[in-house]
Amino acid sequence: MSLWTIEVLLYGKIRGPGEFIIAGSGLGDQEFDVPYLGFLLQNEGRNILVDSGINENFIIGGKAWGGFPAVGGEAYVVEALRSVNIIPEQIDMVIYTHLHNDHAGNCHLFPKAKHVFQKDEWLNLLNPIPAQKVRKDYDPSIIPVLEKLDTTAIDGDLELLPGIKVYKAPGHSLGSQLIAVATPKGTMVILGDLCNTYSHIFPETDVFIDMEGNHYKIKTNVETYGPAIPSPMIYDYFAFYDSVYKAKVLAQWKKEFVLPGHETALVQYCKSKF
């Protein structure tokens, strides 16, 4: 089996109240930074990028989704790659967990790469439901960009490369997908925004670690939410729970094998490898 290393990339951040970040946590109105994350997968000279970060056009007057203060954009993505000695031209493939504006907003930076996403996610980008339009989940300006790039719209679960498998996991969007990566540590599962944090996929989590590494005791939510805490941005709850179960099985029900799409604690692993 081909084994890959994974590096966490920080593409920027958005700031909001703790109770909004994790419902029922008891963090209240205290505000925390939440990262925009990407992941660099490497094996024998190949560079695979997971997600391309938020487009700076979605940060208006220093604020992004929900009117929360945010920073990010093209320069942040380039700098995150530079910090691990990579330039955009060296990326062989970009795999998208989904095509929301904060995960696919800088696809234009990688004209030489193959771009891979689920077919249903492309269809969701082309035809967002009204709630997605209100929230401006998708950036329609990337449609003509992706149409000019080397794209592959896959349908369902498959082995993309030796050691990298993708699994369709709707719930947050129609064509969200999980990315399971074989590493020396074991199979790591990149969740995208199916579950934003460890607490969302494992409600028994009783400690919140912020981007600076500070620890906060939080309430567990197993009795309230059961197997997972849905974020405010789940469009299909039935699909969400099915996808959560799939992710937990792939991760062997262990928190250390999942990489949530906006987990604050993962910032501590930037410039280190899984």
N, C-alpha and C positions, 0 to 999 in steps of 0.2 A: 504493500500500500504506500502511495505517495504521502509524505507528511509535510505539512505546511506550517510556517510560523505566522502569527497574527500580531500586528501592531495596531494599537488604538491611536486614532488621529483625532485631534480636537479642531473642529472647524468653526468654533464660535460658541456663543452661549445666549440664553434667554433667561430672564429673572422673573420669578413669580412666587406667590405665597405657598408655604409648605403644604397646607391642607388641599390646595388645588393640585399640587404635584402628585401627592398620594392621599387620596380620599380616606378619611377615617384614621389618619396617622397620629392626630393630636399635635401636629406641628403648627397648627393655627395660622395666623397671618404673618408669621416670621418669613422673610423672603430669602430665597436661595437661588443661586445660579444653576441652570440646567444646561448641559452641553449639547451642541450639535456634533454628532460623532460620525466618523468613517472608520473603516478598517482596511489595512493593507495586508494582503495574503502573499507570501513569498515562498517559492520552491524552485531551486535549481535555476536561478536567473529569471524566473517568471514573476511578474508583478501584477497582481489582481487587486483591484480596488472595489470595496463595497461601499456604495453610495457616494454622492459628490457634493453634499452640503447645500445650504440655503443660498438661493439667489439674492444678491444684495438689493435687488429691486423690491423684495418683500420686507425689507427693513426700512421703514419710512419715518423720518424724524427720530431715528434711534429706537423705534419700536417695531415689533413684529406681531406675530399671532396674538390675538386677545388684547392688543395694546400694551403688551409687556415690553420693557426695555430689552434690547438685544443687540448683539454684534455678530458679524459673519459676512460671508460673501467670497468672491473669487480669490482675493488676496489671502484670506485665512486658509483656504484649501491649498493654495500654492505653498504657503509657509509651513503648513502641517506636513506636506510631502517633503519640503526642503529639510525639515528637522530630522527626517529619517533618510536623507541623502538620495531623494528621488525627485525627478522633475516630471511634469505631466506627460511629456513625450515618451517616457519609459513605461507608462502603464499599458499593459497588453490587453486588459479587459476590465470593464466596469460592470459589476453585478448590482442591480438595484433591488433592495428589499421591497421598495414600492416607488412610485413616481411622484410623491408629494413634493411641494416646492422646497422643503427643507432637506430633501434626500436626493433630488435629481436636478437641483437648480444650477449646477455648474457642469453639466454634461458637455458643454461646448469646449471645455478645457482639454478634452481628450479625443481629438479628431483622428488619431491613429489607432485607437482602441476599438475592440468589439464591445458593444453595449447590449447587455442581456437583462430581460425582464419578462414577466409573465404576460401572455397574450391578453388575458382579462384585465391586467393593469393598464395596458395600452388602451383598451376599450373604455376603461373607467376614466382615463385621462381625456379621451375624446368626448365622452358623454357623462360628465359628473352629475350626480343627483343634486336636487336643489340645496340640501343641507351642505353638501361639499362646495357648492358655489358660494353660499353665504359665508362659509368659513375661509374661502379661497384656498382650499387644500391644494389644488393643482395650479400650476403655472402654465397657461396655454401657450406662452411664448416658446416653450421648449419643444412644442410639436414640430414646427418646421426644422428645428435644429436636429432633433432625433431622426427625422425623415431623411436628412442628408448624411447621417452617420451610418456606420456599419452595425446595424442592429439585428438582434435575434429575439423574436417573441416566442417563448416556449410555452407549452401547455401542460401543466401538471408537474409531477415529480420526476426527476432524472439525475443521473450522474453527469455533471457538466464537464468536469475534468477528473482525472484520477485523484481521489482524496477530497473532492468538493462536490457535494450533492445539494440540490435545491428541492424544496418542498413547498408546493402551493399552500398558503395559509391565510385565507381571507378572514375578514372580521373588521380590521382597521380600514381596509380598502378591498375592492373586489379581487384584485390580483396580487395582494401582498404575498411574499414568500420568505421562508426560512432558508438559511444557508448553513449547512452542516459541513464543518471543516475538520479533517483529520490532522491532528497535531501531535507532537511528542507527548503532550499531557493527556490526550484523549480527544474525543470528538467534541468540538466546541460548536454551539448553535447560536448563530447571529439572528436575533429576533426582529430587527427592524422596530416598527412601532406597534406590533402585535401587543407587546408589553414594554412599556417605557423604562421600567425600573425593576430591580429584584423584587421589590414588594408587590408589584403588579402580578408577577407570575408565581411568586411564593408568598402568599399573604401571612404566613407564619413568621416572616422576617420581622425582627424586633429592634433593629438598629438601622438608622439612616446615616450614611456617610456622605458628607457634602464634597464639593469639588476640591476643597482645601484639605480634606482628610479628617475633618472634625466629625466626631461621633455624637449622634442624638438617639436617645431611647425613644422608640415609637410604639404605638399600640399595634398589636397583631390583629388581623382582620379575617381569620379563618372562619370564625363563627358567623360573621356578617356576610362575607362574600363567597365563602367556599373555596373552590380551587384557584381562583384568580380574581384580581380587582380590575374591572374594565376601566380604561381611561375615558375621559369625556368624549373621545373621538373614535368611538366604535360605531360602525354603521350597521353591522349585522351581528347581534349577540349570539345567535345560534351558531353561526360560523366561527365566531370568536372562541367559544368554549371548545369546539372541535379542534381548532388550530392550537389552542393552549395545550390540550391533551397530547396532540402530536408533538409539540415542542418539548414537553416534559419527558415523553418517552425517548425522544432522540437524545436528550440530555441526561438520561438515566435518573431522572427526578432529582438531580443535584444542581444546586445554585451555581457551583463553581464551573459548570459546563455551559452556562448561558451568557450571552452578551446582549443585554437589552439596548434598545436604540438611543436612549437618553439617560443612561445610568450615570449618576454623578460620581460614584466610587470608581468608575473605570478611568477617569481622568488621571488617577494616581498611577495607572499603568502605561501612560504615554511614554514613549521611548524605551519601553521594555517589551518583551515578546512572550506570547503564550506559546 
